[in-house]
Amino acid sequence: MKKTFSIAAIALAASTLVGVPSLVVAQASVAPEAVQAGTYKVESNHTLAQFGVNHFGFNDFFGTIPGATGSLVLNPKALNKSSLDVSLPVARIFTTNATLDSELVSADWFDAATYPTIRFVSQKVEQTGPRTARISGTVTMHGVSKPLVLDATFGGAGVNPMDKAYTVGFSATGSLKRSEFGVSKYVPAVSDEVQIRITAAFEKVN
């Protein structure tokens, strides 16, 4: 006899194998307006910033910066009252190329010894759709502060089944010109415009 398996049965079996309750999917799929308001901190282990540039016109090349820290004040029913303050540790830039990584944190590029963090502080949050918002703020990098706009999308919210913390997640995209921050080595051979992609998790503090 041919056996058939429902998606629910497969999900239940998979979650049992890894020790994660199957109801986590339902928890994380709450409506944005139902998310708990309050102050959150960055959950660093599951937050990652990715940057991308074009390499000599041949291909796009990517790197990441893990280890973000910071806070989010979230008011789901009045997003304009929300705020964000997040920093990235420059010394942890990672591209899978150890030689390049050491160059990027050197004084020729981001100069991690002198400017150890990249910091973004929001100034305005505008809702643009049922699950999206535009976050306008200031990014400080390499000792220079400039405006930056991030287009954010709500991912999900609920109690993390591993650490039991109430967690909310987002993704965001944006772009900047690195030469405006004094990071201009190899421009324009290596593109001046840097594409930014962020995936972020925040745990509720109060």
C-alpha positions in Angstrom: 0.0 0.0 0.0 1.3 3.4 -1.0 1.8 5.7 2.0 1.1 9.4 1.9 2.3 12.1 4.3 0.7 15.5 4.9 2.8 18.6 5.3 1.7 18.9 8.9 2.9 15.3 9.6 6.3 16.0 8.0 6.6 19.3 10.0 5.7 17.5 13.2 8.2 14.7 12.6 11.0 17.1 11.7 10.4 19.3 14.8 10.4 16.2 17.0 13.8 15.2 15.6 15.4 18.5 16.4 13.6 19.0 19.7 11.7 22.1 18.6 7.9 22.4 19.2 5.9 22.2 16.0 3.8 25.2 17.2 6.8 27.6 16.7 5.6 28.2 13.1 2.2 29.3 14.3 3.8 31.5 17.0 6.0 33.3 14.5 3.2 34.0 12.0 1.3 36.5 14.1 -0.1 39.6 12.5 2.3 42.6 12.7 -0.2 44.6 14.8 -0.4 41.8 17.3 3.3 41.9 18.1 4.1 42.9 21.7 5.1 46.5 22.1 8.2 47.3 24.2 11.9 47.5 24.3 14.0 44.8 22.6 17.7 44.0 22.4 19.5 42.6 19.3 19.7 38.8 19.4 23.3 38.8 18.1 23.5 35.1 17.3 20.8 35.3 14.6 21.4 38.8 13.3 23.6 39.4 10.3 24.5 42.3 8.0 25.6 41.5 4.4 27.3 44.0 2.1 27.8 43.6 -1.7 30.0 45.3 -4.3 30.8 44.8 -7.9 34.3 43.4 -8.4 36.1 44.9 -11.4 33.0 44.6 -13.5 33.3 40.8 -13.5 30.9 39.8 -10.7 29.3 40.8 -7.5 31.1 40.0 -4.3 29.6 39.7 -0.8 30.8 39.9 2.8 29.1 39.7 6.2 29.4 41.4 9.6 28.1 39.3 12.5 27.9 40.3 16.1 25.5 43.2 16.0 24.4 44.8 19.2 21.8 47.4 20.0 18.1 48.0 20.8 14.7 48.4 19.2 11.8 50.3 20.8 8.8 48.9 19.0 5.2 50.2 18.9 3.4 48.0 16.3 0.2 50.1 16.4 2.1 53.4 15.9 5.3 52.6 14.0 6.2 56.3 13.9 6.9 56.0 17.6 9.4 53.2 17.1 13.1 53.6 17.1 16.3 51.6 16.3 19.9 51.9 17.5 22.2 49.1 16.2 26.0 48.8 16.0 28.2 46.4 14.0 31.8 45.4 15.0 34.1 46.3 12.1 36.7 43.8 13.2 34.4 40.9 12.5 34.0 41.6 8.8 34.1 38.2 7.0 34.3 37.3 3.3 35.6 33.7 3.4 38.9 35.1 2.1 41.3 35.6 5.1 43.7 37.8 3.2 40.9 40.1 2.1 39.4 40.2 5.5 42.6 41.5 7.0 42.8 44.2 4.3 39.3 45.3 4.9 39.8 45.9 8.6 43.1 47.7 8.0 43.7 51.4 7.8 43.5 51.2 4.0 39.8 50.4 4.2 37.5 50.4 7.3 40.3 50.9 9.9 38.8 48.9 12.7 41.4 49.9 15.2 40.4 53.6 14.9 36.7 53.2 14.0 35.6 49.9 15.7 31.9 50.1 14.9 29.4 51.0 12.2 26.3 52.5 13.9 22.8 53.2 12.6 20.4 55.3 14.6 16.9 55.8 13.3 15.2 59.2 13.1 12.0 58.3 11.4 9.9 55.1 10.9 7.1 55.2 8.3 4.8 52.3 7.6 4.7 51.5 3.9 2.5 48.4 3.8 0.9 45.7 6.0 4.3 44.2 6.8 6.8 46.8 5.6 8.3 50.1 6.8 10.9 52.7 5.7 13.4 53.5 8.4 15.3 56.8 7.9 18.3 57.5 10.1 22.0 58.2 10.3 24.8 55.7 9.8 28.2 56.5 11.2 31.1 54.6 9.5 34.8 55.3 9.4 34.2 58.5 11.5 31.7 60.0 9.0 27.9 60.3 9.6 25.5 60.3 6.6 21.8 59.7 6.1 20.7 56.1 5.3 17.3 54.7 4.5 16.4 51.1 5.1 13.4 49.3 3.7 12.3 46.8 6.3 10.0 43.8 6.2 8.4 42.1 9.2 9.3 38.4 9.4 7.5 37.0 12.5 7.2 37.1 16.2 6.6 34.7 19.1 8.3 32.8 21.9 11.6 31.3 20.9 11.3 27.6 21.8 15.0 27.3 22.6 15.6 30.2 25.1 11.9 31.0 25.8 12.5 34.7 24.9 9.8 36.7 23.1 11.4 37.4 19.8 10.6 39.5 16.7 12.4 39.3 13.4 12.9 41.6 10.4 14.8 41.9 7.1 16.0 45.1 5.6 17.7 46.5 2.5 19.5 49.7 1.6 22.5 51.1 -0.2 25.3 53.7 0.4 28.3 55.1 -1.4 31.5 54.1 0.5 33.5 57.0 -0.9 31.3 59.4 1.0 32.7 57.8 4.2 36.3 57.9 3.1 36.4 54.3 2.2 37.4 54.8 -1.5 40.1 52.3 -2.2 39.9 50.9 -5.8 36.8 53.0 -6.7 35.4 52.7 -9.4 37.0 49.4 -10.2 35.4 48.0 -7.1 32.0 49.7 -7.1 31.4 52.8 -5.0 27.8 51.8 -4.3 27.4 49.1 -1.6 24.3 47.1 -1.4 23.2 46.3 2.1 21.0 43.3 3.3 20.2 42.7 6.9 18.4 39.9 8.8 17.7 40.8 12.4 16.2 39.2 15.5 15.3 41.1 18.6 14.5 39.7 22.1 12.0 41.6 24.3 13.5 43.2 27.4 10.4 44.8 28.9 
